[in-house]
Amino acid sequence: MQAYDYVTRKPFPVALHFVDTEGMRGGRERRGPGGALRNEAEVRVAAQVVRLLDERCPRELSMAVIAMYAEQVERLRQALGRRRFKRTVKIDTVDSFEGREEDIVVISLVRSNERGRIGFLRVPNRLNVAISRAKHLVACIGDSATLRSGEESMYGTLVEASRRTGGWLSALELVQPVKHGRGRPQQLGEGEPGEGAASDGDEGRKRRRRRRRRGRRGGGIQQGAAASGDTAAPVATPVDGETAAPGSPGAPVSEGGARRRRRRRRRGRGHGRGPMSQQEAPADGSPSGGTADVRVTLPGENLSGTVLGAGPEPGDG
């Protein structure tokens, strides 16, 4: 690669970059029909890398995306074909780019597995051809753990060289969404790294404030019902996880239901001798100090063991 002072700013400020997908969710390789390999996580990362480079690099610089497997080339063409760029972005396999050069090259290495199998990526010529296609800037995308397990002498050197020059970065910094206020979700690489944690804390505080406001509004309704003169019976508190059925003592009291009960009590008080309410009646059923019911005793009816009649029984005279 030719020496240069400046091509673009952060997150790609130097000539050699390694975008590490290690630990990324969904970052493992997959096999398609016929055993062809692809890596969907690297497709997303490559799309973000191309977008950032296209926005920040001078328009006159050419760009290409190289994938180590043909199936990955197809997935990259599908993903990048839906986007608009300021320049033409060429996408092809490493073999197709042999003998060609571009100003900026993005490389998708694809392999990511637990066993450290990297197939023909062990061949030094493949990696050499891919990296040497770039004249100004190259960004390699891959799982450093898998690649170093497969061939430490090649990929360990590549990763450590990018670390020394300040070109190593985690793929999570590019594709992990970060919330910024009410705007669209921003991605790291568009702003300063580390803004995500502060934004998440702000969102948590806002949610807690909303819950507290809802709780205060619910308490205000219950206090208003108590101030209106209603005398409520003790309410049983539902056990955690249980929900009181409508109309049961633990269920919430609606404003309409409270008004209907007040109207019924006023109608009962207006009759004077109307039936006593359940709250006014003593527990043993005896009359209280209020208005008592007047009992009408019919002729011949026993009242405290005494027989009352209209006149003497026949034969008593």
Secondary structure, DSSP 8 states (H G I E B T S, - for coil): ----S-S--TT--SSEEEEE-TT-TT-S-EE-GGG-EE-HHHHHHHHHHHHHHHHHS-TTS-EEEEESSHHHHHHHHHHHHTS--SS-EEEEETTTTTT--EEEEEEE-----TT---GGGG-HHHHHHHHTTEEEEEEEEE-HHHHHHH-IIIIIHHHHHHHHHT-EEETHHHHSEE--TTS--EEBTTB-TTHHHHHHHHHHHHHHHHHHHHHHHHHHHHHHHHHTT----------TT----TTSTTS---HHHHHHHHHHHHHHHHTSSS---TTTS-TT----SS--------TT-EETTEE--SS--TT--
